[in-house]
Amino acid sequence: MARFFILMVLAPVVLAACTQLPPIDAERQARLDNATYPEFVDVDQIPEPRTIDRPAIEADISTRLARVDRRARQVRGPVLTSGERARLRSRRAIVRGQVLTDAERTRLGTVLR
C-alpha cells in the first residue's frame, strides 16, 4: 500500500519533469533580460481600495438580465401558427403531396420542391 501511495505522489512530479517547454522567442527573452525589478513602496503609500457601488452594479446586471430574458421570450415563440401545425400533422397534407403552401414557404424562407 505504501508503494502505491509513493507512486501516486511521485508520478505527477516525474511526468512534469519530462515536459518540454516551448522556447521563448528572442524579443520576449530580451525584454525579460532587460526588465527592472519593481520598486518597493511603504505600506502607507498603497492607495485605499476603491469603494464598490453595489446598487449601481446590481441595477446594471438587472437591466442586462431583463434584456436577455426579453430576447429569449421572442426566440421561444412558435415558428408555425397553430393552423399550419395542425395542417402539417394531418395525413391529408401528406397524401396530397403538398406539405407547405407557397405563402408558407416564403414566410419560412425555405424552398421545399
C-alpha positions in Angstrom: 0.0 0.0 0.0 2.9 2.4 0.8 4.4 1.7 -2.6 1.1 2.7 -4.3 0.9 5.9 -2.3 4.5 6.8 -3.2 3.9 6.0 -6.8 0.7 8.2 -6.8 2.7 11.1 -5.3 5.8 10.8 -7.5 4.2 10.1 -10.8 3.0 13.7 -11.5 6.4 15.0 -10.5 8.2 12.7 -12.8 5.8 13.4 -15.7 6.2 17.1 -15.1 9.9 16.9 -15.2 9.8 15.2 -18.6 7.7 18.0 -20.2 9.3 20.0 -23.0 8.5 23.7 -22.6 8.2 25.8 -25.8 11.2 28.1 -26.4 10.8 31.8 -25.6 11.2 34.0 -28.7 14.2 36.3 -28.8 12.2 39.5 -28.5 10.5 38.4 -25.3 13.7 37.0 -23.9 15.5 40.3 -24.5 12.6 42.1 -22.6 12.9 39.7 -19.7 16.7 40.1 -19.6 16.5 43.9 -19.5 13.5 44.1 -17.2 14.0 46.0 -13.9 12.7 44.9 -10.6 9.6 46.7 -9.3 10.2 49.3 -6.7 9.1 48.6 -3.2 6.8 51.1 -1.5 5.8 51.6 2.1 2.5 50.2 3.2 1.4 53.8 3.9 1.8 54.7 0.2 -0.6 52.0 -1.1 -3.8 53.7 -2.1 -7.1 52.8 -0.4 -9.2 50.3 -2.3 -12.0 51.8 -4.4 -15.4 51.6 -3.0 -17.8 49.4 -4.9 -21.1 50.9 -5.9 -23.1 47.8 -5.3 -26.6 49.2 -6.1 -25.3 50.5 -9.5 -23.7 47.1 -10.3 -26.9 45.3 -9.3 -29.1 47.7 -11.4 -26.8 47.2 -14.4 -26.9 43.4 -14.1 -30.7 43.5 -13.6 -31.1 45.6 -16.8 -28.9 43.2 -18.8 -30.8 40.2 -17.4 -34.2 41.8 -18.4 -32.9 42.4 -21.9 -31.7 38.8 -22.3 -35.0 37.5 -20.9 -36.9 39.6 -23.3 -34.9 38.4 -26.3 -35.2 34.8 -25.1 -39.0 35.1 -25.0 -39.0 36.4 -28.5 -37.0 33.5 -29.7 -39.0 30.9 -27.8 -42.2 31.7 -29.8 -43.5 29.1 -32.2 -42.4 29.4 -35.8 -45.6 28.0 -37.2 -49.1 29.1 -36.4 -51.4 26.6 -34.8 -53.3 26.2 -38.1 -50.1 25.5 -40.0 -49.1 23.0 -37.4 -52.4 21.2 -37.5 -52.4 21.0 -41.3 -48.8 19.6 -41.3 -49.8 17.0 -38.8 -52.8 15.8 -40.8 -52.4 12.9 -43.1 -54.3 14.6 -45.8 -51.5 17.1 -46.4 -49.0 14.3 -46.8 -51.4 12.3 -49.1 -51.9 15.3 -51.3 -48.1 15.8 -51.6 -48.2 19.4 -50.5 -46.7 19.9 -47.1 -46.3 23.7 -47.3 -48.2 26.3 -49.3 -46.2 28.8 -51.4 -47.0 31.5 -48.8 -45.7 29.3 -46.0 -42.5 28.6 -47.9 -42.0 32.3 -48.5 -42.7 33.1 -44.8 -40.4 30.4 -43.5 -37.7 31.2 -46.1 -37.4 27.6 -47.2 -37.7 26.0 -50.6 -39.2 22.6 -50.5 -40.0 21.5 -54.0 
